[in-house]
């Protein structure tokens, strides 16, 4: 194991509100306890990582902290019988990058229960091109399927469509044979979204303006990464018996809705969390991504960046200026 490695460190002095973000050389002893030590090869930037790096939300709850809620790499040391040196693994969530040191570093040490063996059929880089955003999109699609969504039922709305969750959701739903209505704030991304399989493009403004408690039944289901009025309007336009999988708050935390869609149309609002999702759900989501995510589309939605660029890219991501997903190679 190398003696030192580079890590991005978010720190905050006792009693201070402002945080510092800097590169440090660290040793394995600086990492937090865990049974498995992993040489990180790839990570990614999700919305939450951007919040952590910019300090815009209190994502980091322990200082100093290495951000990075996702990583892929190979095991270098293990005290757990389930993992041996050389095993390729991935990690998504579990508070890593928030309360446990994360993936923006050459080494990570974590609990064995948090790791998955690299899913069959995907490289570590592809797993990170998908990242938590992609795995969450898959959790949303699986939830809609559990609630009865079938191809041919009608258009499925995807909000925040040009973002990470949205781009993967559009691609996956299209691969599964659904009509996809992609809502975006960026007219210039219409061709990109059609390329991923969207059959209809909706101007984000249409959904973000306050609507009525019930509107014309339009969507068979929805994957919502925006929240707030957009989610309220998605519920109000979901067809009788349909379901909306809500996973995000890019447009706000609130939900200015009513019970009308639930009690008059039997609509289901299904919450989706990726951070503490149990292992069987994770495995199912990664299996779906491995089986059905079109690799050419994955390439299309992925931009590669270096760890050094990460800090500068974080505000852009929060401003909605990053299309699709950011894959970060760690060397
Ligand atoms: P991205 O920044 O990649 O995408 C978000 C997209 O939302 C943007 O590209 C934009 O798409 C749209 N958007 C941005 N700002 C606004 C706004 N003010 N109003 C309406 N739409 C907006 O983020 P991710 O895809 O990685 O994450 C999306 C959301 O999902 C985040 O809130 C994130 O925290 C959440 N999330 C939740 C998880 C969970 O476990 N529940 C896991 C992963 C993510 P466009 O321009 O096309 O409209």
Boltz pocket constraint, residues with backbone or C-beta under 6 A from the ligand:
constraints:
  - pocket:
      binder: B
      contacts: [[A, 45], [A, 46], [A, 47], [A, 48], [A, 132], [A, 133], [A, 136], [A, 159], [A, 160], [A, 161], [A, 162], [A, 163], [A, 164], [A, 165], [A, 166], [A, 183], [A, 184], [A, 185], [A, 186], [A, 204], [A, 208], [A, 225], [A, 226], [A, 230], [A, 246], [A, 247], [A, 248], [A, 249], [A, 250], [A, 251], [A, 252], [A, 272], [A, 273], [A, 274], [A, 275], [A, 317], [A, 318], [A, 319], [A, 320], [A, 321], [A, 322], [A, 324]]
      max_distance: 6.0
